[in-house]
């Protein structure tokens, strides 16, 4: 007998290479795409490296500019503060003003002090003005230059500083309670410096609105801010508002200053877009200079690189299209024809043939040989299929013949036992009548019967068994009326019932057989599910595992208890193939439950 798997294996071994998983065309496409992917990845990696290097370069360039600016401010501020400290220690008018009680002398001292200190403050000075405060005499002496923005320049800083110092001293504060560096006064947009020499408080202030050099960082859409270490914006002038930020930046805006002190940080700021943030800690205060640069400035350096990347991608696309249109015209079209025919053959259609896609000699020879091979395989499949049908028919008859004698012996034994008692003559006649109709059904040549006849056949068997074991066997049936015309093979339920009675029924003890026929729909297909449950003790887990794979364990029939179940499983496989399911389980509160599911087919 020929094996279908063998000639299919032989057939697939001569299929075109393009039909296999290791297709040459498929492999070439994958290698080409992988090469392009690797090239694009490397190009992207190089682009990212250049991008980050440019970011670092720009970061250090901006930081160098901020360092230079900070150093310039630090030097000038330090010189001015040291100048004022020296004067507080050595200037006779400053010292005399503290001790004199003569009002005229006080006025003269104050005039000379203002005249002398004002020479240090020029229109280009960072410091907006000096101040001296004598708490013993409540004298506050501001010194500022009015040449920058008019006669009112410097106000209201001096009066605010005086009030600040007065409140501080009234609350018991000392000089140690004031910041030792320059500190920010939020309401006045200024930086204040305070020191004490003897009983004299002195210091200076910086007007941030007129800070020299601050506007130099506003070119190219860059913004310069003064922030604290937590990221709060202390001063931004009008730059944020001009750039589109319409909220109170001192309350609503937080800048990642800590991160931007060590490297550039990209952040999206509401209202003004994505910016590159660079910060530098001031050497003369506890604050930071923070620069916001537009990210688009960095992207301008990549225009040529992007252009090159686009050209390379276009070249790859043009090359791939040219390869597909030219190279594949010779190879792919014949291979696709072979692949289409191969799919039809796998689907069982051996009537398909290949039509040559061109007039090349090689193509014609391959297609003729392939078509001839298909014809030979079709003839071989027909002969093998006929042999398999004959073998299956013989095996089904053999299984059926195993069931019928086994049942007949049990029934004849029941008749014999009943005939021994003349008072049970009527019962004996009923048994013989039931057995007669039962054997007529059993010995018929039909391979398929409706489910209604099979249930009637099972009820006859139950009745015969009840005669044999009176007041012991009980029977329950529940069947969906729509399934009574379903096709089943004869004695599909008898072998299950017979096995249950043989292994579970004990004389004098009630024993229940329950049959259920239900309908189940899966993926649009209607299935008939027959459940056979008894009230016995069920099976162990080990036996359940074997019975659920009973065709793989023919040893279950060695002791004679599993022959009927094995025959039922074999008949299901031969008649219905893999579509039929036979499962064994222990039902809760009952014994063994055997479930048979197969597609519904009307008788």
Helices and strands as residue ranges (DSSP letters): H 4-13, G 17-19, H 24-90, H 92-99, H 103-118, E 129-134, E 139-144, H 157-170, G 175-177, E 183-185, E 190-197, E 200-207, G 208-210, G 214-221, E 223-227, E 233-235, H 239-242, H 249-252, H 257-260, E 265-269, E 273-281, E 288-294, H 296-299, G 300-302, H 303-322, I 323-327, H 328-346, H 361-419, G 422-424, H 425-442, E 449-450, H 451-468, E 473-479, G 481-483, E 487-488, H 494-504, E 511-522, E 525-534, H 541-547, G 550-552, G 554-557, H 563-576, G 577-579, E 581-586, E 592-599
